[in-house]
Amino acid sequence: GMHQGTRLGEATLLRTLLKKRFGNLPDWADQKLNSATTEEMELWAGRMLDAERLDMVFD
């Protein structure tokens, strides 16, 4: 329903921002985004601002 649509929208936005910052995403990062909760994505979005490497966003 609507919650699923919101989650997909957040994943799309976060994926776009991560690509802009770190370049093309590896498969493992795509898989994490595809299965993430809204809460996880919000956490990662905050970490993305300070992370020097992609893996630091998800750790």
C-alpha distances in whole Angstrom, upper triangle without the diagonal:
4,6,5,6,9,10,11,13,15,16,17,19,20,21,23,25,26,27,29,31,31,31,30,27,29,27,26,25,22,21,21,19,16,16,16,15,14,18,19,19,20,23,24,23,26,28,28,30,33,33,36,34,31,31,32,28,27,30
4,5,5,6,9,10,10,12,14,15,17,18,20,21,23,24,26,27,29,30,30,29,27,28,27,26,24,22,22,21,18,17,17,16,14,13,16,18,17,18,21,22,21,24,26,26,28,31,31,34,32,29,30,30,27,26,29
4,5,5,6,9,10,11,12,14,15,16,18,20,21,22,24,26,27,28,28,27,25,26,25,24,22,20,19,18,16,14,14,13,10,9,12,15,14,15,18,19,18,21,23,23,25,28,28,31,30,27,27,27,24,22,25
4,5,5,6,9,10,11,12,14,15,16,18,20,21,22,24,26,26,26,25,22,24,22,21,19,17,16,16,13,11,11,11,10,10,13,14,13,15,18,18,18,21,23,23,25,28,27,30,29,25,26,26,23,21,24
4,5,5,6,9,10,11,12,14,15,17,18,20,21,23,24,25,25,24,22,24,22,22,20,17,18,17,14,12,13,13,12,11,15,16,14,16,19,19,18,21,23,22,25,28,27,30,29,25,26,27,23,22,26
4,5,5,6,9,10,11,12,14,15,17,18,20,21,23,24,24,23,21,23,22,22,19,17,18,17,13,13,14,12,11,8,12,14,11,12,16,16,15,18,20,20,22,25,25,28,27,23,24,25,21,20,24
4,5,5,6,9,10,10,12,14,15,16,18,20,21,22,22,21,19,20,19,18,16,14,14,13,10,9,10,8,7,6,10,10,9,10,14,14,13,16,18,18,20,23,23,25,24,21,21,22,18,17,20
4,5,5,6,9,10,10,12,14,15,16,18,20,21,20,19,17,19,17,17,15,12,13,13,9,8,10,10,10,9,13,13,10,13,16,15,14,18,19,18,21,24,23,25,24,20,21,22,19,18,21
4,5,5,6,9,10,11,12,14,15,17,19,20,20,19,17,20,19,19,16,14,15,15,11,11,13,12,12,10,14,14,11,12,16,15,13,17,19,17,19,23,22,25,23,20,22,22,19,19,22
4,5,5,6,8,10,11,12,14,15,16,18,18,18,16,18,18,18,15,13,14,13,9,10,12,10,10,7,10,11,7,9,12,11,10,13,15,14,16,19,19,22,21,18,19,19,15,16,19
4,5,5,6,9,10,10,12,14,15,16,16,15,13,15,14,14,11,9,11,10,6,7,9,8,9,8,11,10,7,10,12,11,10,14,15,14,16,19,18,20,19,15,17,18,14,14,17
4,6,5,6,9,10,11,12,14,15,15,14,12,15,15,16,13,10,13,12,9,9,12,12,13,12,15,14,10,13,15,13,12,16,17,15,17,20,19,21,20,16,18,19,16,16,20
4,5,5,6,9,10,11,13,14,14,14,13,17,17,17,14,13,15,14,10,12,15,13,14,12,14,14,10,11,14,12,10,13,15,13,14,18,17,19,18,16,18,18,15,16,20
4,5,5,6,9,10,11,12,13,13,11,14,15,15,11,11,13,11,8,11,13,11,12,11,13,11,7,9,11,8,7,10,11,9,12,15,14,16,15,12,14,15,11,12,16
4,6,5,6,9,10,10,10,9,8,11,12,12,9,8,11,10,7,10,13,12,14,13,15,13,10,12,14,11,10,13,14,11,14,16,15,16,15,11,14,15,12,13,16
4,6,5,6,9,10,10,10,10,13,15,16,12,11,15,14,11,13,16,15,17,16,18,16,13,14,16,13,11,15,15,12,14,17,16,17,16,13,16,17,14,16,19
4,5,5,6,9,9,11,11,14,16,16,13,13,16,15,12,15,18,16,17,16,17,15,12,13,14,11,9,12,12,9,10,13,13,14,13,11,15,15,12,14,17
4,5,5,6,7,8,8,11,13,13,10,10,14,13,11,14,16,15,17,16,17,14,11,13,13,10,9,12,11,7,10,12,11,12,10,8,11,12,9,11,15
4,5,5,4,5,6,10,13,14,11,11,14,14,12,15,18,17,19,19,20,18,15,16,17,13,12,15,15,11,13,15,13,13,12,9,13,14,12,14,17
4,6,6,8,10,14,16,17,14,14,18,18,15,18,21,20,22,21,22,20,16,17,18,15,13,15,15,11,12,14,13,13,13,11,15,16,14,16,19
4,6,9,10,13,17,17,14,15,18,17,16,19,21,20,22,21,21,19,16,17,16,13,12,13,12,8,9,11,10,9,9,9,12,13,11,14,17
4,7,8,10,14,14,11,13,16,16,15,18,20,19,22,21,22,19,16,18,17,14,13,15,13,10,11,12,10,9,7,6,10,11,11,13,15
4,6,9,13,14,12,13,16,16,15,18,21,20,23,23,24,21,18,20,20,16,16,18,16,13,15,16,14,13,11,9,13,15,14,16,18
4,7,10,12,10,10,14,14,14,16,18,19,22,22,23,20,18,20,21,17,17,19,18,15,17,19,16,15,12,10,13,16,15,16,18
4,7,8,6,7,10,11,10,12,15,15,19,19,21,17,15,18,18,14,15,18,16,13,16,18,15,15,11,8,10,13,12,12,15
4,6,6,7,9,10,11,13,15,16,19,21,22,18,17,20,19,16,17,20,18,16,19,20,16,16,12,9,10,14,13,13,15
4,5,5,6,9,10,10,12,14,18,20,21,18,17,20,20,17,18,21,20,18,21,22,19,19,16,12,12,16,15,13,16
4,5,5,6,9,10,11,12,16,18,19,15,15,18,17,15,17,19,17,16,20,20,17,18,14,11,10,13,13,10,13
4,5,5,6,9,10,10,14,16,16,13,12,15,15,11,13,16,14,13,17,17,14,15,12,8,8,11,10,8,11
4,5,5,6,9,10,13,15,17,14,12,16,16,13,14,18,17,15,19,20,17,18,15,12,12,15,13,11,15
4,5,5,6,8,12,15,16,13,13,16,16,14,16,19,18,17,21,22,19,21,17,14,13,16,14,12,14
4,5,5,6,10,12,13,10,9,13,13,11,13,16,15,14,18,19,17,19,16,12,11,13,11,8,11
4,6,5,8,10,12,9,7,11,12,10,11,15,14,13,17,19,17,19,16,13,13,14,11,10,13
4,6,9,11,13,11,10,14,15,13,15,18,18,17,21,22,20,22,20,16,16,18,15,13,16
4,7,10,12,10,10,14,14,13,15,18,18,18,21,23,21,23,21,17,16,18,15,13,15
4,7,8,6,6,10,11,10,12,15,15,15,19,20,19,21,19,16,15,16,13,11,13
4,5,5,6,9,10,11,12,15,15,16,19,21,20,23,22,18,18,18,15,13,15
4,5,5,6,9,10,11,13,14,15,18,20,20,23,22,19,19,19,15,14,16
4,5,5,6,9,10,11,13,14,16,18,18,22,21,18,18,17,14,13,15
4,5,5,6,9,10,11,12,15,16,16,19,18,15,14,14,11,9,11
4,5,5,6,9,10,10,13,15,15,18,17,14,14,14,10,9,12
4,5,5,6,9,10,12,14,14,18,18,15,16,15,11,11,14
4,5,5,6,9,11,12,12,16,16,14,14,12,9,9,11
4,5,5,6,9,10,10,13,12,10,10,9,6,6,9
4,6,5,7,10,10,13,13,11,13,11,8,10,12
4,5,6,8,9,13,14,13,14,11,8,11,12
4,5,6,6,10,10,10,10,8,5,8,9
4,6,5,8,9,8,10,8,5,9,11
4,6,9,11,11,13,11,9,12,14
4,6,9,10,12,9,8,12,13
4,5,7,8,6,6,9,10
4,7,9,7,9,12,12
4,6,5,7,10,10
4,5,5,7,9
4,5,5,6
4,5,5
4,6
4
